[in-house]
Amino acid sequence: MKINLITIAKKERTIYDPLYQELIKMISRFAQIEEIELFPKEVLKAHTQSAAIAQASYTTVFTPYLSKGYSVALHPAGKNIDSIEFSKLLSDKMSLNFFVGGAYGFEDYFVASCQQALSLSALTMSHKIAKAVLLEQIYRGFSILDGHPYHK
């Protein structure tokens, strides 16, 4: 299985990098995972104009990745699921894309273009924290599918 974690984010080193790398290493027993961080000049410029223009720029940047597998938008209004249900999401896909939007979230059009929208929490969190939570849940989901006791 191939998992793409696609984010609107500047490529920068953070204090979270060791955690990300540890989780990716743990996930690699089950699937190949690729981090794709996108923050082209068009997105930077759009951030100075308006929320709607920024959202539209995210859609433009993300759209080419929609055709490369089952696509999931992480969205505050998305479905809340537990870890068991999340593991089922991982169970039968060849390629899975998780999209983490920028500061202004997603256009409704983009969310509707994905096969699913999930909420990690009713709380607002930075994309850096969302990425850590998502990676942990991916590992937890594979552990559940593998019968590994990590998920307990």
N, C-alpha and C positions, 0 to 999 in steps of 0.2 A: 504494500500500500504506500502511496505517496500522499503526504500532507503538506499543503502550502499554507503558511501563515503570512498573510498579506496585509501590511499596515501602512497607513499614512503616518510616516515618521521620518525624522532626520536620522541619518546614519551617524550615530554617536555612541561613544562608550558611556555606560552608566554603571552605577553600583549594582544593578540587577544582572549584569552580564554573566557573572559566575553561576547564578541561579538558573538563568536561561540555559547555559551550556550544560549544566548538570542534568536538568530535565530533558534536554534534547538527547543527551547521551543515554539516559534511561529509556526514552521512547524509541531510540534506534534499535533496540532489541525486537521491536514489533513493526516499525514502519520507518520509511525515509521521510525526514521532515526538512523543509526548506523555509527559511525566513526571507521574505521579500519586503524590504522597506522602501517605500516610494515617497519622495517629496520633491518633485520637479519644480522648476521655476514657475510654472503655471499655477501650481497649488499655492506657492508662497505669495504670488501676486493676488490670487483670489482671496486669500486670507485678509488682505488689506481692503477689500471691496465690500463684501457682505457675506452673511451666513449662507444665503441661497447660492451665491456664486461659488463659495467655497465647496458646498455640497456638490454642486454640478461638476466642479473640477475633480472631486474624488471619484464621481461616477465615470468621468472620462478616463481617469488613470486606471481604475479597477476593471472596467468593462472587458478589456482583452483577456483577463483571467477567468471570466465567467464560463467560457466554453471549455475550460480545461478540467472538468470534473464536477462533482457535487459541491455546490456553493452555499455557504452559511454566513450570513451577516450577523455580527454581534451587535445587537441593537437593544436599547433600553425597553422598547415595547415588544421585544421578541418573546418567544415562549420560554417559560421557566420550566426546566426539567431537572430531575435528580441525576446522580452519577450513574445509576443503573440504566436509565433511559439514554443518557449521553453515550454510554458504552455501546448501545445498540446502533447509534449513529455511525460508530466506527467499524461495525462488524461486517458490512457487506459492500463497502465502497472500494474501488480501485484507486481513485484520486479524490481528495477532499480539500476544499479551499475554505479557510476561515478568513473573513474580512474584518479588520478592526479599523473603523473610520477615524477621521481626524477630529479636531476640536469641535466641529459643528455637526458631527454625525452624518447620517446618510440621507439622501433624497428618498422619498417614498418609492420613486421609480426604481432605484437601485435595489432597495430591499425586496420589492416585488419581483425583480429579475433573478433573485437567488431562490434556491429550492427551499430554504428554511431561514428563519430569523430566530436567534436565541438570545436570551438575556443571561448574562453571568450573575447579575444581582440587580436589585432595585436601587442599590447605591451607585452614585456616580464615582468612577475611578479613572485615573489617568491611563493612557494606552500602555504605559510601561507595566503598571500593576495588572491591567487586563491581560496582557501577554503572559505574565507569570501565572495568573489564575488559569488561563486557557491551557498552557503547557502542562500544568499540574493535573488538570482534569483529563487531558488526553492520556497522560501516563496512567492515571487512576482508571480510566475507561478500559485501556488495554489490559491492565492488571485484573480487572473484573472479568473480562473475556477469557483471560488465561488462567483464571482460578487462583491467582496469586493473592496472598493475604494482605497486601499493601492497602487495599481499599477498606479494610475493616477498622 
